[in-house]
Amino acid sequence: MNENAYIRKFFIVAGLALSIGAVHGVIMTTPTGQNFLEASFRAGHQVDPLALGHIFNLGWVTFSIIGLIYYAIPAVFGRPIHSVKIADVSFWFMLAGAVTMYTGWIYLGLSEWALMRDQGMLYAEAKAAMGAKIHIISVGGTLLTIGYWSFFYNLFRTFFEKK
């Protein structure tokens, strides 16, 4: 098996995130998407730009950069990554966090908009009606943080471990 096979999934996710973000962006520029943004007031802000921005930044950019770092370190510094297992752990936590945040923002934005549209609520009322569901973004952020810190730990151990 290729020694860099564990890196492949970072680039696969980055490509998928770019594709999802591109489709999301196109949908938001259609008349239907624009009408949603105008009618949904602040609830639509969670769908575009928050969800859209995060699928690009967390999905495409971050996964690409971390994949490149994992690829480049052995080539540039002549030493293997400390732990492929930790690289895998960081990947799965980052993926779970990014998916949770992206889908959470879309869910919250659409749900709050539906409450505003169907029940005539103001944005603040719709947001309050969501209750504890608003914490889904914090859950995603926590998962991302665990993924990032495990990545940084892996880098630290790679650089400061005796050869």
N, C-alpha and C positions, 0 to 999 in steps of 0.2 A: 504494500500500500504506500502511496505517496506520503512523504513525511509532512507535507503541507495540506493534506486533505482536510484537516480540521478548519482551515481558513476558508475553504470554499463556501461554506454556509453563510459567512459574513457577506460575501459578494452576491450570493443568491438573494439574500434578504434585502440587500441594498438595491438590487435591480428590481425586485418586486415592489419595494417601497417607492422607487422612482416611478414605476408604472402606475401604481395605485394613486400616487400624488398627481400624476399627469392627468389621469382620468377624472379624479376629483376636481382638479383645477378647471378642466374643460367643462364639466357639469356646472360648476359655479358661475361660469361666464355665459351660459345659455340664458335665454329669457326666463325660463323656469327657475333656474338658480338665482338669478338676479331678483326675481319677484319674491322668492323665499327670503332672501337676505333683507329686502325692503320691508316685507310683512312681519318678519320675525323679530325685529328690533335687536336687542342684545342676545337673545337666544341663538340667532344666526351667527353671531360672532364666535360661538364655540365650534361651529361647523367650518366657517371660513372667516378668519384666518387661523384660529387656534389649531383645529384638527389638521388642516392642510399644511400649515407651517411645521407642525411637529412630525407629520409623516415624512416630509422632506428632510428636516434637520435630524430627527432621531433615527429615522429609517435609512434614508439614502446616504446622507453625509456621514453620520456617526458610524454606521456599520462599515461603510467604505474605508474610512480613516482607520478604524481599529483593525480591519482586515489587512490594510496596507502596513500598519505597524507590526502586526504579528508576522507578516511576510518579510518585511525589511530588516527587522532586528537580527535574525540569524545571518543574513547576507552581509549586513554592514558591520556588525560587531563580532562576527565569527563565533557566536555562542548560541545554543538552542534556547528556546523559550523555557522558562523554569518548569512549567506544567501545562501540558495540553489539556489535562483534565480541568484545571482552573480556567483555561481559555474556553472550554466547553460550558462550564458553569456560568461564566460571565456572559457568554452568548445567549444562553437560555433565559437568564434573568433579564438581560437587556431586551430580548425579543418579547418576553411576557410583558414587560413594562411598557414598551412602545405600542404593542397591540392594545393593551388595556387603556392607555391614554388616548390613543386615536379613536378606538371604538367608543370609549367613555364620553369623549367630547361630542362625537356625533350623536350618540344616544341622548345625552343631556340636552344638546341643542334642539334635536327633533322633538323630544318629549316636552320640553318647556314651550316650544313653539306650538305644539298640539294643544297644550293646556290654554295657551293664550288665544288660539284660534277657536277652539271648540267650547271653552268655558268662559271666554271673555276676561281671563285674568290679566293683570298687569304683569310685567316681567318679574318684579320682585315677588309677587304672589306665586307665580309659576315656579320660580327658583325655590321658594320656601316649601312648596308642595312636593318637591322632589325629595325632601328629607335627607336621610343618610346616604341616598344614592349619589349625592354630590361628592362623596369621599372616594369614589372610584378613581378619580384623577390622582388623589394622594396615594392610593394603592399602587397605581401604575408608576408614580414617581419613586415610591419606595423600592419597587422591583428594579427600576432602572438604576437607582443608587447602589443597590447591592451588586448589580452587574458591573457598574463602573468601578466601584471600589475593588471588586475581585480582579478586574482588569489591571488596575493600578498596582495592586498587591503583586500580581504576576510579573508586571514590569519591574517593580522594585526588586523582587527576588531574582529576576533575570540579571539585572545590572549589578547587584551587590553580592551575589553568590560567588564564592571562589570557584575558579575554573577547575 
